[in-house]
């Protein structure tokens, strides 16, 4: 994988599961794009398998998962498991949505780099992804 210094940071923004609310994901996708990143938005109702395949095919530096359905403790562990099984250990994984504080700790223990809860600014996501990808 080429470094982020050579090219734009590539971010997959995905809506796993049956959650049909994508306004936040679209706002973040636009903010990341406006900040100079290349964004691949997968759309609604993506399976963990589809998301991981997109991350691999797009040679993504980061993936942002937007989950409002409450299924984060089922979907995110599956995505992390699939990434590991494919040998993808250099992608920054972030999660955004309505995530209880106890679950944030557990998600980070699974390898999620950062969790953005309601009220987090788009700029905080931009800054975090830039820093995490370039480290």
JOJORA-V469934 format. One record per helix or strand of 2 or more residues. SS is the DSSP state (alpha for helix, beta for strand). FROM is the first residue (numbers start at 1). LEN is the number of residues. If there is no record, write none. Layout:
ss = (SS;SS)
from = (FROM;FROM)
len = (LEN;LEN)
//
This chain:
ss = (beta;alpha;beta;alpha;beta;alpha;beta;alpha;beta;alpha)
from = (10;23;38;48;62;72;92;101;114;122)
len = (5;12;4;10;6;14;6;9;3;13)
//
